[in-house]
Amino acid sequence: MKYICLGYYDEKDWANKTEGEINGMMDECFAYDDVLRKGGHFAGGEALSSHRNATTLRYKDGKVGMTDGPYAETKEQIGGILILEAKDMDEAIRLMSKHPGVKNGPFDIRPVEDLTPAIQASEKWRAAKRLAPLSPLSLSPSTLPHFTSINALSGRTVTRTSKRSQGLSSKGNVGF
């Protein structure tokens, strides 16, 4: 199973480190990444530029707006991501608790959601909409195929015909 590990750090603390301290910490992190890689656990990773270089996009009132900088004002900023392969959360925690980067700040470890069923259901739904002579919302439920997907927020399996016939909203449901 894949896990995304978000590493945080305090930029002010990092800026106060000497070049030797920074190089030493980076060497430790890269060495442990090599250990993870050799064990088949390192699936990828990237360091992030300063939060001052970030841009946040937000959809509001029918338009996409842009804000310079990160969305949240916090002491700790995301410094990078690591994509980890582990059999379960316990193994992911065990592996990441040994990562030297945890000395600089916390790591969030989150399981990756497999959206394959939702993507496949969405593809079928969109294909049915393209092929239908009328809007899918105006068709009777018996003329539309049934689709099963997994709600990414709740993890529940959802089977539906048309949104209108079941009174379902697309909010919170991936792919619909």
C-alpha positions in Angstrom: 0.0 0.0 0.0 1.2 3.5 -0.7 1.4 6.3 1.9 2.1 9.9 1.3 4.4 11.3 4.0 4.3 15.1 4.4 7.3 16.4 6.1 7.0 19.8 8.0 9.7 22.1 9.2 10.0 25.6 10.7 11.7 27.9 8.1 13.0 30.3 10.8 14.7 27.4 12.7 16.1 26.1 9.4 17.4 29.5 8.5 19.3 29.7 11.8 21.2 26.4 11.2 24.8 26.5 10.1 25.8 25.2 6.7 27.4 22.2 8.4 24.2 21.4 10.3 22.1 21.7 7.2 24.5 19.5 5.2 24.7 16.9 8.0 20.9 16.7 8.3 20.5 16.4 4.5 23.1 13.7 4.4 21.3 11.7 7.1 18.0 12.1 5.3 19.4 11.0 1.9 21.2 8.0 3.6 17.9 6.9 5.2 16.1 7.4 1.9 18.6 5.0 0.4 17.8 2.5 3.1 14.1 2.8 2.3 14.9 2.5 -1.5 16.9 -0.7 -1.0 14.1 -2.2 1.1 11.6 -1.5 -1.7 9.8 1.2 0.5 10.8 4.4 -1.3 8.4 5.0 -4.2 9.3 8.7 -4.7 9.8 12.0 -3.0 10.4 15.7 -3.6 11.5 18.7 -1.5 9.4 21.7 -1.8 10.5 25.3 -2.4 9.7 27.9 0.3 6.1 28.6 1.1 6.8 32.1 0.0 6.9 30.7 -3.6 3.5 29.0 -3.3 0.3 30.0 -5.1 -3.1 28.9 -3.8 -6.0 28.5 -6.2 -9.6 28.7 -4.9 -12.9 28.4 -6.6 -15.5 30.9 -5.5 -18.5 32.5 -7.0 -18.0 30.7 -10.3 -14.4 31.8 -10.7 -11.0 30.6 -9.8 -9.0 33.0 -7.7 -5.3 33.1 -7.0 -3.5 34.0 -3.8 0.3 34.2 -3.4 1.6 32.2 -0.6 0.3 29.2 1.3 -3.4 28.8 2.2 -2.7 28.4 6.0 -0.7 30.7 8.2 1.3 28.3 10.4 4.6 28.1 12.0 5.5 24.9 10.3 5.5 24.6 6.5 5.4 21.5 4.3 9.0 20.9 3.3 8.6 17.9 1.1 6.7 14.7 0.4 7.9 11.1 0.4 5.9 8.3 -1.2 6.3 5.2 0.9 5.4 1.6 0.2 4.4 -0.3 3.3 2.1 -3.2 4.1 0.0 -1.2 6.5 0.0 1.9 8.7 1.9 0.3 11.5 4.8 -0.5 9.1 4.6 3.1 7.6 4.9 4.5 11.1 7.7 2.2 12.0 9.7 3.2 8.9 9.1 6.9 9.1 9.8 7.1 12.8 13.4 6.3 11.9 13.6 9.0 9.3 16.1 11.8 10.4 13.7 14.4 9.0 11.4 13.9 11.9 14.0 15.8 14.0 13.2 18.9 12.1 9.4 18.7 12.4 6.4 16.3 12.2 5.5 14.0 9.4 1.9 13.4 8.4 1.5 9.8 7.1 -1.6 9.3 5.0 -2.8 6.3 3.0 -3.2 6.9 -0.7 -6.8 6.4 -1.9 -7.3 4.1 -4.8 -9.7 6.1 -7.0 -9.7 3.5 -9.8 -13.3 2.4 -9.2 -14.5 6.1 -9.1 -12.5 6.9 -12.2 -14.0 3.9 -14.1 -17.5 4.8 -12.9 -17.0 8.4 -14.0 -15.8 7.3 -17.4 -18.9 5.2 -17.9 -21.2 8.1 -16.6 -19.5 10.6 -18.9 -19.8 8.2 -21.9 -23.5 7.6 -21.2 -24.0 11.4 -21.1 -22.2 11.8 -24.5 -24.3 9.0 -26.1 -27.7 9.9 -24.6 -30.0 11.8 -26.9 -31.3 13.9 -24.0 -29.7 15.2 -20.8 -29.1 12.3 -18.4 -31.0 14.2 -15.7 -34.1 14.2 -17.9 -34.0 10.4 -18.6 -35.8 7.9 -16.5 -33.7 5.8 -14.1 -34.4 2.6 -16.2 -32.7 4.1 -19.2 -29.4 4.8 -17.5 -26.8 2.2 -16.5 -26.1 1.7 -12.8 -22.7 2.9 -11.6 -20.9 1.9 -8.5 -18.2 4.1 -7.0 -16.5 4.7 -3.7 -17.0 8.0 -2.0 -13.4 9.2 -1.4 -14.4 11.1 1.7 -16.4 8.5 3.5 -15.1 5.3 1.9 -18.7 4.2 1.4 -19.7 2.3 -1.8 -22.4 4.2 -3.7 -24.5 2.7 -6.4 -26.7 5.1 -8.4 -28.5 5.5 -11.7 -29.1 9.3 -12.2 -28.5 12.0 -9.7 -31.9 13.6 -10.1 -33.9 10.3 -9.8 -32.2 9.5 -6.5 -32.1 13.1 -5.3 -28.3 12.9 -5.0 -25.9 15.8 -5.2 -22.5 15.6 -6.7 -20.9 17.4 -3.8 -18.4 15.2 -2.0 -18.7 12.4 -4.5 -15.6 11.9 -6.6 -16.3 11.6 -10.3 -20.0 12.7 -10.3 
